[in-house]
Amino acid sequence: MKTIYDIQQFLKQYGTIIYVGSRLADLELMEEELKDLYQSQLIETQKFQNALFLLRHEIQMEKEKKK
């Protein structure tokens, strides 16, 4: 996974579509969904870590925009 879009498509495979209307809220919900999938042992550690890194980077960028 290299982009947020890739993460969205990955989550879609598990029946999860996230759209709240706020980019920051969407990213945070995606992070929670990924954590749930990982804790349920449905995704590999490498995929989880890669996706988490991307999401946290995007979350940080969104928070900086709002300042």
PDB file of N, CA, C, O and CB in Angstrom:
ATOM      1  N   MET A   1       0.845  -1.176   0.000  1.00  0.00           N
ATOM      2  CA  MET A   1       0.000   0.000   0.000  1.00  0.00           C
ATOM      3  C   MET A   1       0.887   1.236   0.000  1.00  0.00           C
ATOM      4  O   MET A   1       1.791   1.386   0.823  1.00  0.00           O
ATOM      5  CB  MET A   1      -0.960   0.000   1.217  1.00  0.00           C
ATOM      6  N   LYS A   2       0.597   2.112  -0.950  1.00  0.00           N
ATOM      7  CA  LYS A   2       1.431   3.302  -1.092  1.00  0.00           C
ATOM      8  C   LYS A   2       0.655   4.598  -0.916  1.00  0.00           C
ATOM      9  O   LYS A   2       1.248   5.658  -0.714  1.00  0.00           O
ATOM     10  CB  LYS A   2       2.095   3.298  -2.437  1.00  0.00           C
ATOM     11  N   THR A   3      -0.662   4.517  -0.992  1.00  0.00           N
ATOM     12  CA  THR A   3      -1.476   5.728  -0.876  1.00  0.00           C
ATOM     13  C   THR A   3      -2.686   5.474   0.021  1.00  0.00           C
ATOM     14  O   THR A   3      -3.015   4.333   0.347  1.00  0.00           O
ATOM     15  CB  THR A   3      -1.935   6.209  -2.269  1.00  0.00           C
ATOM     16  N   ILE A   4      -3.326   6.553   0.405  1.00  0.00           N
ATOM     17  CA  ILE A   4      -4.550   6.444   1.205  1.00  0.00           C
ATOM     18  C   ILE A   4      -5.626   5.720   0.389  1.00  0.00           C
ATOM     19  O   ILE A   4      -6.416   4.951   0.937  1.00  0.00           O
ATOM     20  CB  ILE A   4      -5.052   7.856   1.652  1.00  0.00           C
ATOM     21  N   TYR A   5      -5.647   5.968  -0.899  1.00  0.00           N
ATOM     22  CA  TYR A   5      -6.602   5.273  -1.765  1.00  0.00           C
ATOM     23  C   TYR A   5      -6.399   3.757  -1.691  1.00  0.00           C
ATOM     24  O   TYR A   5      -7.370   3.001  -1.645  1.00  0.00           O
ATOM     25  CB  TYR A   5      -6.460   5.759  -3.222  1.00  0.00           C
ATOM     26  N   ASP A   6      -5.144   3.316  -1.682  1.00  0.00           N
ATOM     27  CA  ASP A   6      -4.856   1.887  -1.562  1.00  0.00           C
ATOM     28  C   ASP A   6      -5.418   1.327  -0.253  1.00  0.00           C
ATOM     29  O   ASP A   6      -5.950   0.218  -0.219  1.00  0.00           O
ATOM     30  CB  ASP A   6      -3.336   1.636  -1.641  1.00  0.00           C
ATOM     31  N   ILE A   7      -5.292   2.102   0.813  1.00  0.00           N
ATOM     32  CA  ILE A   7      -5.817   1.667   2.110  1.00  0.00           C
ATOM     33  C   ILE A   7      -7.340   1.575   2.052  1.00  0.00           C
ATOM     34  O   ILE A   7      -7.932   0.633   2.580  1.00  0.00           O
ATOM     35  CB  ILE A   7      -5.376   2.638   3.236  1.00  0.00           C
ATOM     36  N   GLN A   8      -7.969   2.556   1.410  1.00  0.00           N
ATOM     37  CA  GLN A   8      -9.427   2.521   1.276  1.00  0.00           C
ATOM     38  C   GLN A   8      -9.877   1.279   0.503  1.00  0.00           C
ATOM     39  O   GLN A   8     -10.852   0.628   0.876  1.00  0.00           O
ATOM     40  CB  GLN A   8      -9.932   3.796   0.571  1.00  0.00           C
ATOM     41  N   GLN A   9      -9.164   0.960  -0.566  1.00  0.00           N
ATOM     42  CA  GLN A   9      -9.509  -0.212  -1.359  1.00  0.00           C
ATOM     43  C   GLN A   9      -9.275  -1.502  -0.567  1.00  0.00           C
ATOM     44  O   GLN A   9     -10.039  -2.460  -0.685  1.00  0.00           O
ATOM     45  CB  GLN A   9      -8.695  -0.231  -2.656  1.00  0.00           C
ATOM     46  N   PHE A  10      -8.224  -1.514   0.228  1.00  0.00           N
ATOM     47  CA  PHE A  10      -7.936  -2.668   1.077  1.00  0.00           C
ATOM     48  C   PHE A  10      -9.050  -2.873   2.096  1.00  0.00           C
ATOM     49  O   PHE A  10      -9.515  -3.995   2.293  1.00  0.00           O
ATOM     50  CB  PHE A  10      -6.586  -2.490   1.792  1.00  0.00           C
ATOM     51  N   LEU A  11      -9.478  -1.790   2.743  1.00  0.00           N
ATOM     52  CA  LEU A  11     -10.553  -1.888   3.731  1.00  0.00           C
ATOM     53  C   LEU A  11     -11.867  -2.324   3.086  1.00  0.00           C
ATOM     54  O   LEU A  11     -12.674  -3.017   3.705  1.00  0.00           O
ATOM     55  CB  LEU A  11     -10.741  -0.547   4.442  1.00  0.00           C
ATOM     56  N   LYS A  12     -12.070  -1.912   1.837  1.00  0.00           N
ATOM     57  CA  LYS A  12     -13.283  -2.289   1.105  1.00  0.00           C
ATOM     58  C   LYS A  12     -13.390  -3.802   0.959  1.00  0.00           C
ATOM     59  O   LYS A  12     -14.493  -4.350   0.936  1.00  0.00           O
ATOM     60  CB  LYS A  12     -13.301  -1.628  -0.277  1.00  0.00           C
ATOM     61  N   GLN A  13     -12.249  -4.477   0.859  1.00  0.00           N
ATOM     62  CA  GLN A  13     -12.240  -5.934   0.739  1.00  0.00           C
ATOM     63  C   GLN A  13     -12.849  -6.594   1.977  1.00  0.00           C
ATOM     64  O   GLN A  13     -13.342  -7.720   1.911  1.00  0.00           O
ATOM     65  CB  GLN A  13     -10.808  -6.440   0.522  1.00  0.00           C
ATOM     66  N   TYR A  14     -12.810  -5.891   3.092  1.00  0.00           N
ATOM     67  CA  TYR A  14     -13.375  -6.409   4.340  1.00  0.00           C
ATOM     68  C   TYR A  14     -14.748  -5.801   4.629  1.00  0.00           C
ATOM     69  O   TYR A  14     -15.279  -5.944   5.730  1.00  0.00           O
ATOM     70  CB  TYR A  14     -12.426  -6.129   5.506  1.00  0.00           C
ATOM     71  N   GLY A  15     -15.312  -5.125   3.634  1.00  0.00           N
ATOM     72  CA  GLY A  15     -16.652  -4.571   3.780  1.00  0.00           C
ATOM     73  C   GLY A  15     -16.707  -3.244   4.510  1.00  0.00           C
ATOM     74  O   GLY A  15     -17.769  -2.838   4.983  1.00  0.00           O
ATOM     75  N   THR A  16     -15.566  -2.562   4.607  1.00  0.00           N
ATOM     76  CA  THR A  16     -15.514  -1.297   5.330  1.00  0.00           C
ATOM     77  C   THR A  16     -15.346  -0.133   4.368  1.00  0.00           C
ATOM     78  O   THR A  16     -14.343  -0.027   3.662  1.00  0.00           O
ATOM     79  CB  THR A  16     -14.375  -1.309   6.350  1.00  0.00           C
ATOM     80  N   ILE A  17     -16.342   0.733   4.354  1.00  0.00           N
ATOM     81  CA  ILE A  17     -16.268   1.965   3.564  1.00  0.00           C
ATOM     82  C   ILE A  17     -16.429   3.117   4.540  1.00  0.00           C
ATOM     83  O   ILE A  17     -17.420   3.203   5.264  1.00  0.00           O
ATOM     84  CB  ILE A  17     -17.369   2.010   2.421  1.00  0.00           C
ATOM     85  N   ILE A  18     -15.443   3.998   4.548  1.00  0.00           N
ATOM     86  CA  ILE A  18     -15.457   5.099   5.507  1.00  0.00           C
ATOM     87  C   ILE A  18     -15.565   6.418   4.774  1.00  0.00           C
ATOM     88  O   ILE A  18     -14.719   6.761   3.948  1.00  0.00           O
ATOM     89  CB  ILE A  18     -14.198   5.078   6.391  1.00  0.00           C
ATOM     90  N   TYR A  19     -16.622   7.153   5.089  1.00  0.00           N
ATOM     91  CA  TYR A  19     -16.762   8.524   4.602  1.00  0.00           C
ATOM     92  C   TYR A  19     -17.627   9.283   5.596  1.00  0.00           C
ATOM     93  O   TYR A  19     -18.837   9.073   5.681  1.00  0.00           O
ATOM     94  CB  TYR A  19     -17.383   8.566   3.159  1.00  0.00           C
ATOM     95  N   VAL A  20     -16.984  10.164   6.340  1.00  0.00           N
ATOM     96  CA  VAL A  20     -17.689  10.960   7.334  1.00  0.00           C
ATOM     97  C   VAL A  20     -17.888  12.386   6.822  1.00  0.00           C
ATOM     98  O   VAL A  20     -18.819  13.079   7.232  1.00  0.00           O
ATOM     99  CB  VAL A  20     -16.919  10.967   8.669  1.00  0.00           C
ATOM    100  N   GLY A  21     -17.004  12.812   5.923  1.00  0.00           N
ATOM    101  CA  GLY A  21     -17.085  14.166   5.404  1.00  0.00           C
ATOM    102  C   GLY A  21     -15.905  15.014   5.841  1.00  0.00           C
ATOM    103  O   GLY A  21     -15.603  16.040   5.231  1.00  0.00           O
ATOM    104  N   SER A  22     -15.249  14.584   6.887  1.00  0.00           N
ATOM    105  CA  SER A  22     -14.057  15.263   7.377  1.00  0.00           C
ATOM    106  C   SER A  22     -12.863  14.374   7.072  1.00  0.00           C
ATOM    107  O   SER A  22     -12.822  13.217   7.488  1.00  0.00           O
ATOM    108  CB  SER A  22     -14.158  15.577   8.910  1.00  0.00           C
ATOM    109  N   ARG A  23     -11.900  14.911   6.351  1.00  0.00           N
ATOM    110  CA  ARG A  23     -10.718  14.114   5.971  1.00  0.00           C
ATOM    111  C   ARG A  23     -10.016  13.559   7.213  1.00  0.00           C
ATOM    112  O   ARG A  23      -9.639  12.388   7.244  1.00  0.00           O
ATOM    113  CB  ARG A  23      -9.727  14.972   5.140  1.00  0.00           C
ATOM    114  N   LEU A  24      -9.844  14.391   8.221  1.00  0.00           N
ATOM    115  CA  LEU A  24      -9.162  13.966   9.441  1.00  0.00           C
ATOM    116  C   LEU A  24      -9.933  12.838  10.135  1.00  0.00           C
ATOM    117  O   LEU A  24      -9.340  11.845  10.558  1.00  0.00           O
ATOM    118  CB  LEU A  24      -8.989  15.160  10.399  1.00  0.00           C
ATOM    119  N   ALA A  25     -11.227  12.990  10.248  1.00  0.00           N
ATOM    120  CA  ALA A  25     -12.053  11.951  10.880  1.00  0.00           C
ATOM    121  C   ALA A  25     -12.011  10.654  10.069  1.00  0.00           C
ATOM    122  O   ALA A  25     -11.954   9.566  10.642  1.00  0.00           O
ATOM    123  CB  ALA A  25     -13.515  12.436  11.028  1.00  0.00           C
ATOM    124  N   ASP A  26     -12.037  10.766   8.746  1.00  0.00           N
ATOM    125  CA  ASP A  26     -11.945   9.584   7.892  1.00  0.00           C
ATOM    126  C   ASP A  26     -10.642   8.838   8.134  1.00  0.00           C
ATOM    127  O   ASP A  26     -10.639   7.613   8.257  1.00  0.00           O
ATOM    128  CB  ASP A  26     -12.061   9.977   6.419  1.00  0.00           C
ATOM    129  N   LEU A  27      -9.538   9.568   8.202  1.00  0.00           N
ATOM    130  CA  LEU A  27      -8.233   8.955   8.414  1.00  0.00           C
ATOM    131  C   LEU A  27      -8.156   8.271   9.771  1.00  0.00           C
ATOM    132  O   LEU A  27      -7.624   7.167   9.889  1.00  0.00           O
ATOM    133  CB  LEU A  27      -7.133   9.999   8.294  1.00  0.00           C
ATOM    134  N   GLU A  28      -8.689   8.928  10.792  1.00  0.00           N
ATOM    135  CA  GLU A  28      -8.662   8.352  12.135  1.00  0.00           C
ATOM    136  C   GLU A  28      -9.522   7.089  12.215  1.00  0.00           C
ATOM    137  O   GLU A  28      -9.145   6.123  12.878  1.00  0.00           O
ATOM    138  CB  GLU A  28      -9.143   9.382  13.162  1.00  0.00           C
ATOM    139  N   LEU A  29     -10.663   7.095  11.547  1.00  0.00           N
ATOM    140  CA  LEU A  29     -11.510   5.890  11.520  1.00  0.00           C
ATOM    141  C   LEU A  29     -10.837   4.749  10.762  1.00  0.00           C
ATOM    142  O   LEU A  29     -10.952   3.586  11.151  1.00  0.00           O
ATOM    143  CB  LEU A  29     -12.868   6.208  10.879  1.00  0.00           C
ATOM    144  N   MET A  30     -10.136   5.083   9.682  1.00  0.00           N
ATOM    145  CA  MET A  30      -9.404   4.053   8.945  1.00  0.00           C
ATOM    146  C   MET A  30      -8.338   3.428   9.830  1.00  0.00           C
ATOM    147  O   MET A  30      -8.121   2.217   9.790  1.00  0.00           O
ATOM    148  CB  MET A  30      -8.765   4.641   7.674  1.00  0.00           C
ATOM    149  N   GLU A  31      -7.676   4.253  10.628  1.00  0.00           N
ATOM    150  CA  GLU A  31      -6.660   3.745  11.549  1.00  0.00           C
ATOM    151  C   GLU A  31      -7.276   2.765  12.542  1.00  0.00           C
ATOM    152  O   GLU A  31      -6.714   1.702  12.804  1.00  0.00           O
ATOM    153  CB  GLU A  31      -5.982   4.904  12.298  1.00  0.00           C
ATOM    154  N   GLU A  32      -8.429   3.127  13.089  1.00  0.00           N
ATOM    155  CA  GLU A  32      -9.106   2.240  14.039  1.00  0.00           C
ATOM    156  C   GLU A  32      -9.517   0.924  13.385  1.00  0.00           C
ATOM    157  O   GLU A  32      -9.379  -0.140  13.987  1.00  0.00           O
ATOM    158  CB  GLU A  32     -10.335   2.932  14.626  1.00  0.00           C
ATOM    159  N   GLU A  33     -10.017   0.996  12.168  1.00  0.00           N
ATOM    160  CA  GLU A  33     -10.430  -0.220  11.457  1.00  0.00           C
ATOM    161  C   GLU A  33      -9.231  -1.128  11.205  1.00  0.00           C
ATOM    162  O   GLU A  33      -9.325  -2.346  11.361  1.00  0.00           O
ATOM    163  CB  GLU A  33     -11.115   0.138  10.122  1.00  0.00           C
ATOM    164  N   LEU A  34      -8.106  -0.535  10.815  1.00  0.00           N
ATOM    165  CA  LEU A  34      -6.901  -1.323  10.596  1.00  0.00           C
ATOM    166  C   LEU A  34      -6.450  -2.015  11.880  1.00  0.00           C
ATOM    167  O   LEU A  34      -6.061  -3.183  11.864  1.00  0.00           O
ATOM    168  CB  LEU A  34      -5.782  -0.437  10.057  1.00  0.00           C
ATOM    169  N   LYS A  35      -6.506  -1.283  12.987  1.00  0.00           N
ATOM    170  CA  LYS A  35      -6.122  -1.871  14.274  1.00  0.00           C
ATOM    171  C   LYS A  35      -7.029  -3.058  14.612  1.00  0.00           C
ATOM    172  O   LYS A  35      -6.555  -4.088  15.090  1.00  0.00           O
ATOM    173  CB  LYS A  35      -6.189  -0.808  15.398  1.00  0.00           C
ATOM    174  N   ASP A  36      -8.321  -2.911  14.363  1.00  0.00           N
ATOM    175  CA  ASP A  36      -9.261  -3.998  14.634  1.00  0.00           C
ATOM    176  C   ASP A  36      -8.959  -5.225  13.768  1.00  0.00           C
ATOM    177  O   ASP A  36      -8.992  -6.357  14.251  1.00  0.00           O
ATOM    178  CB  ASP A  36     -10.700  -3.527  14.393  1.00  0.00           C
ATOM    179  N   LEU A  37      -8.667  -4.992  12.493  1.00  0.00           N
ATOM    180  CA  LEU A  37      -8.341  -6.102  11.603  1.00  0.00           C
ATOM    181  C   LEU A  37      -7.059  -6.798  12.040  1.00  0.00           C
ATOM    182  O   LEU A  37      -6.957  -8.023  11.994  1.00  0.00           O
ATOM    183  CB  LEU A  37      -8.205  -5.609  10.165  1.00  0.00           C
ATOM    184  N   TYR A  38      -6.091  -6.007  12.460  1.00  0.00           N
ATOM    185  CA  TYR A  38      -4.817  -6.585  12.904  1.00  0.00           C
ATOM    186  C   TYR A  38      -4.999  -7.387  14.191  1.00  0.00           C
ATOM    187  O   TYR A  38      -4.460  -8.486  14.324  1.00  0.00           O
ATOM    188  CB  TYR A  38      -3.770  -5.477  13.117  1.00  0.00           C
ATOM    189  N   GLN A  39      -5.750  -6.842  15.123  1.00  0.00           N
ATOM    190  CA  GLN A  39      -5.982  -7.546  16.385  1.00  0.00           C
ATOM    191  C   GLN A  39      -6.773  -8.834  16.175  1.00  0.00           C
ATOM    192  O   GLN A  39      -6.654  -9.785  16.948  1.00  0.00           O
ATOM    193  CB  GLN A  39      -6.719  -6.639  17.364  1.00  0.00           C
ATOM    194  N   SER A  40      -7.573  -8.847  15.128  1.00  0.00           N
ATOM    195  CA  SER A  40      -8.335 -10.057  14.787  1.00  0.00           C
ATOM    196  C   SER A  40      -7.499 -11.031  13.957  1.00  0.00           C
ATOM    197  O   SER A  40      -7.975 -12.096  13.565  1.00  0.00           O
ATOM    198  CB  SER A  40      -9.613  -9.683  14.020  1.00  0.00           C
ATOM    199  N   GLN A  41      -6.253 -10.653  13.696  1.00  0.00           N
ATOM    200  CA  GLN A  41      -5.305 -11.451  12.916  1.00  0.00           C
ATOM    201  C   GLN A  41      -5.778 -11.714  11.494  1.00  0.00           C
ATOM    202  O   GLN A  41      -5.568 -12.795  10.943  1.00  0.00           O
ATOM    203  CB  GLN A  41      -5.053 -12.761  13.607  1.00  0.00           C
ATOM    204  N   LEU A  42      -6.419 -10.708  10.910  1.00  0.00           N
ATOM    205  CA  LEU A  42      -6.890 -10.830   9.530  1.00  0.00           C
ATOM    206  C   LEU A  42      -5.909 -10.235   8.531  1.00  0.00           C
ATOM    207  O   LEU A  42      -6.007 -10.503   7.333  1.00  0.00           O
ATOM    208  CB  LEU A  42      -8.237 -10.158   9.381  1.00  0.00           C
ATOM    209  N   ILE A  43      -4.963  -9.430   9.009  1.00  0.00           N
ATOM    210  CA  ILE A  43      -3.962  -8.844   8.108  1.00  0.00           C
ATOM    211  C   ILE A  43      -2.565  -9.098   8.662  1.00  0.00           C
ATOM    212  O   ILE A  43      -2.370  -9.262   9.867  1.00  0.00           O
ATOM    213  CB  ILE A  43      -4.204  -7.317   7.923  1.00  0.00           C
ATOM    214  N   GLU A  44      -1.603  -9.124   7.748  1.00  0.00           N
ATOM    215  CA  GLU A  44      -0.215  -9.376   8.106  1.00  0.00           C
ATOM    216  C   GLU A  44       0.383  -8.162   8.811  1.00  0.00           C
ATOM    217  O   GLU A  44      -0.068  -7.030   8.635  1.00  0.00           O
ATOM    218  CB  GLU A  44       0.607  -9.730   6.858  1.00  0.00           C
ATOM    219  N   THR A  45       1.402  -8.429   9.606  1.00  0.00           N
ATOM    220  CA  THR A  45       2.076  -7.372  10.366  1.00  0.00           C
ATOM    221  C   THR A  45       2.646  -6.310   9.436  1.00  0.00           C
ATOM    222  O   THR A  45       2.510  -5.115   9.700  1.00  0.00           O
ATOM    223  CB  THR A  45       3.195  -7.964  11.234  1.00  0.00           C
ATOM    224  N   GLN A  46       3.289  -6.740   8.339  1.00  0.00           N
ATOM    225  CA  GLN A  46       3.925  -5.788   7.415  1.00  0.00           C
ATOM    226  C   GLN A  46       2.892  -4.858   6.780  1.00  0.00           C
ATOM    227  O   GLN A  46       3.115  -3.650   6.695  1.00  0.00           O
ATOM    228  CB  GLN A  46       4.697  -6.542   6.315  1.00  0.00           C
ATOM    229  N   LYS A  47       1.775  -5.407   6.339  1.00  0.00           N
ATOM    230  CA  LYS A  47       0.724  -4.576   5.746  1.00  0.00           C
ATOM    231  C   LYS A  47       0.165  -3.603   6.777  1.00  0.00           C
ATOM    232  O   LYS A  47      -0.081  -2.435   6.475  1.00  0.00           O
ATOM    233  CB  LYS A  47      -0.408  -5.455   5.177  1.00  0.00           C
ATOM    234  N   PHE A  48      -0.031  -4.089   7.982  1.00  0.00           N
ATOM    235  CA  PHE A  48      -0.560  -3.249   9.050  1.00  0.00           C
ATOM    236  C   PHE A  48       0.381  -2.090   9.346  1.00  0.00           C
ATOM    237  O   PHE A  48      -0.054  -0.941   9.427  1.00  0.00           O
ATOM    238  CB  PHE A  48      -0.793  -4.076  10.315  1.00  0.00           C
ATOM    239  N   GLN A  49       1.651  -2.379   9.506  1.00  0.00           N
ATOM    240  CA  GLN A  49       2.629  -1.340   9.831  1.00  0.00           C
ATOM    241  C   GLN A  49       2.748  -0.319   8.714  1.00  0.00           C
ATOM    242  O   GLN A  49       2.825   0.882   8.970  1.00  0.00           O
ATOM    243  CB  GLN A  49       3.990  -1.962  10.111  1.00  0.00           C
ATOM    244  N   ASN A  50       2.764  -0.790   7.485  1.00  0.00           N
ATOM    245  CA  ASN A  50       2.872   0.107   6.334  1.00  0.00           C
ATOM    246  C   ASN A  50       1.658   1.037   6.254  1.00  0.00           C
ATOM    247  O   ASN A  50       1.807   2.246   6.081  1.00  0.00           O
ATOM    248  CB  ASN A  50       3.009  -0.706   5.030  1.00  0.00           C
ATOM    249  N   ALA A  51       0.474   0.473   6.380  1.00  0.00           N
ATOM    250  CA  ALA A  51      -0.756   1.265   6.314  1.00  0.00           C
ATOM    251  C   ALA A  51      -0.843   2.243   7.482  1.00  0.00           C
ATOM    252  O   ALA A  51      -1.261   3.388   7.305  1.00  0.00           O
ATOM    253  CB  ALA A  51      -1.985   0.346   6.305  1.00  0.00           C
ATOM    254  N   LEU A  52      -0.455   1.802   8.657  1.00  0.00           N
ATOM    255  CA  LEU A  52      -0.487   2.657   9.840  1.00  0.00           C
ATOM    256  C   LEU A  52       0.459   3.841   9.679  1.00  0.00           C
ATOM    257  O   LEU A  52       0.117   4.968  10.039  1.00  0.00           O
ATOM    258  CB  LEU A  52      -0.120   1.853  11.091  1.00  0.00           C
ATOM    259  N   PHE A  53       1.631   3.589   9.145  1.00  0.00           N
ATOM    260  CA  PHE A  53       2.597   4.661   8.898  1.00  0.00           C
ATOM    261  C   PHE A  53       2.019   5.706   7.944  1.00  0.00           C
ATOM    262  O   PHE A  53       2.105   6.907   8.200  1.00  0.00           O
ATOM    263  CB  PHE A  53       3.902   4.084   8.325  1.00  0.00           C
ATOM    264  N   LEU A  54       1.430   5.238   6.844  1.00  0.00           N
ATOM    265  CA  LEU A  54       0.825   6.154   5.870  1.00  0.00           C
ATOM    266  C   LEU A  54      -0.294   6.979   6.503  1.00  0.00           C
ATOM    267  O   LEU A  54      -0.361   8.194   6.319  1.00  0.00           O
ATOM    268  CB  LEU A  54       0.280   5.370   4.667  1.00  0.00           C
ATOM    269  N   LEU A  55      -1.161   6.312   7.243  1.00  0.00           N
ATOM    270  CA  LEU A  55      -2.285   7.015   7.864  1.00  0.00           C
ATOM    271  C   LEU A  55      -1.802   8.053   8.877  1.00  0.00           C
ATOM    272  O   LEU A  55      -2.291   9.182   8.887  1.00  0.00           O
ATOM    273  CB  LEU A  55      -3.224   6.014   8.548  1.00  0.00           C
ATOM    274  N   ARG A  56      -0.868   7.685   9.706  1.00  0.00           N
ATOM    275  CA  ARG A  56      -0.377   8.631  10.721  1.00  0.00           C
ATOM    276  C   ARG A  56       0.321   9.818  10.081  1.00  0.00           C
ATOM    277  O   ARG A  56       0.244  10.939  10.583  1.00  0.00           O
ATOM    278  CB  ARG A  56       0.579   7.931  11.688  1.00  0.00           C
ATOM    279  N   HIS A  57       1.002   9.568   8.971  1.00  0.00           N
ATOM    280  CA  HIS A  57       1.645  10.669   8.241  1.00  0.00           C
ATOM    281  C   HIS A  57       0.586  11.626   7.697  1.00  0.00           C
ATOM    282  O   HIS A  57       0.719  12.843   7.827  1.00  0.00           O
ATOM    283  CB  HIS A  57       2.524  10.123   7.083  1.00  0.00           C
ATOM    284  N   GLU A  58      -0.448  11.086   7.098  1.00  0.00           N
ATOM    285  CA  GLU A  58      -1.528  11.917   6.553  1.00  0.00           C
ATOM    286  C   GLU A  58      -2.277  12.653   7.659  1.00  0.00           C
ATOM    287  O   GLU A  58      -2.648  13.814   7.488  1.00  0.00           O
ATOM    288  CB  GLU A  58      -2.506  11.057   5.746  1.00  0.00           C
ATOM    289  N   ILE A  59      -2.501  11.990   8.787  1.00  0.00           N
ATOM    290  CA  ILE A  59      -3.175  12.630   9.916  1.00  0.00           C
ATOM    291  C   ILE A  59      -2.361  13.824  10.396  1.00  0.00           C
ATOM    292  O   ILE A  59      -2.910  14.894  10.660  1.00  0.00           O
ATOM    293  CB  ILE A  59      -3.391  11.624  11.070  1.00  0.00           C
ATOM    294  N   GLN A  60      -1.052  13.634  10.506  1.00  0.00           N
ATOM    295  CA  GLN A  60      -0.176  14.724  10.937  1.00  0.00           C
ATOM    296  C   GLN A  60      -0.230  15.896   9.956  1.00  0.00           C
ATOM    297  O   GLN A  60      -0.271  17.055  10.368  1.00  0.00           O
ATOM    298  CB  GLN A  60       1.269  14.222  11.080  1.00  0.00           C
ATOM    299  N   MET A  61      -0.229  15.591   8.664  1.00  0.00           N
ATOM    300  CA  MET A  61      -0.302  16.652   7.650  1.00  0.00           C
ATOM    301  C   MET A  61      -1.619  17.416   7.752  1.00  0.00           C
ATOM    302  O   MET A  61      -1.636  18.642   7.640  1.00  0.00           O
ATOM    303  CB  MET A  61      -0.147  16.059   6.237  1.00  0.00           C
ATOM    304  N   GLU A  62      -2.719  16.699   7.964  1.00  0.00           N
ATOM    305  CA  GLU A  62      -4.025  17.355   8.109  1.00  0.00           C
ATOM    306  C   GLU A  62      -4.062  18.253   9.339  1.00  0.00           C
ATOM    307  O   GLU A  62      -4.608  19.355   9.285  1.00  0.00           O
ATOM    308  CB  GLU A  62      -5.142  16.309   8.195  1.00  0.00           C
ATOM    309  N   LYS A  63      -3.493  17.798  10.436  1.00  0.00           N
ATOM    310  CA  LYS A  63      -3.476  18.603  11.649  1.00  0.00           C
ATOM    311  C   LYS A  63      -2.640  19.855  11.467  1.00  0.00           C
ATOM    312  O   LYS A  63      -2.990  20.917  11.981  1.00  0.00           O
ATOM    313  CB  LYS A  63      -2.950  17.791  12.816  1.00  0.00           C
ATOM    314  N   GLU A  64      -1.538  19.740  10.741  1.00  0.00           N
ATOM    315  CA  GLU A  64      -0.690  20.908  10.479  1.00  0.00           C
ATOM    316  C   GLU A  64      -1.385  21.928   9.586  1.00  0.00           C
ATOM    317  O   GLU A  64      -1.184  23.133   9.738  1.00  0.00           O
ATOM    318  CB  GLU A  64       0.621  20.471   9.836  1.00  0.00           C
ATOM    319  N   LYS A  65      -2.206  21.444   8.651  1.00  0.00           N
ATOM    320  CA  LYS A  65      -2.967  22.346   7.771  1.00  0.00           C
ATOM    321  C   LYS A  65      -3.909  23.236   8.565  1.00  0.00           C
ATOM    322  O   LYS A  65      -4.099  24.409   8.244  1.00  0.00           O
ATOM    323  CB  LYS A  65      -3.764  21.542   6.740  1.00  0.00           C
ATOM    324  N   LYS A  66      -4.492  22.660   9.602  1.00  0.00           N
ATOM    325  CA  LYS A  66      -5.501  23.383  10.376  1.00  0.00           C
ATOM    326  C   LYS A  66      -4.902  24.431  11.304  1.00  0.00           C
ATOM    327  O   LYS A  66      -5.630  25.273  11.828  1.00  0.00           O
ATOM    328  CB  LYS A  66      -6.316  22.411  11.183  1.00  0.00           C
ATOM    329  N   LYS A  67      -3.605  24.395  11.513  1.00  0.00           N
ATOM    330  CA  LYS A  67      -2.960  25.360  12.409  1.00  0.00           C
ATOM    331  C   LYS A  67      -2.818  26.717  11.781  1.00  0.00           C
ATOM    332  O   LYS A  67      -2.295  27.637  12.410  1.00  0.00           O
ATOM    333  CB  LYS A  67      -1.610  24.865  12.829  1.00  0.00           C
TER     334      LYS A  67
END
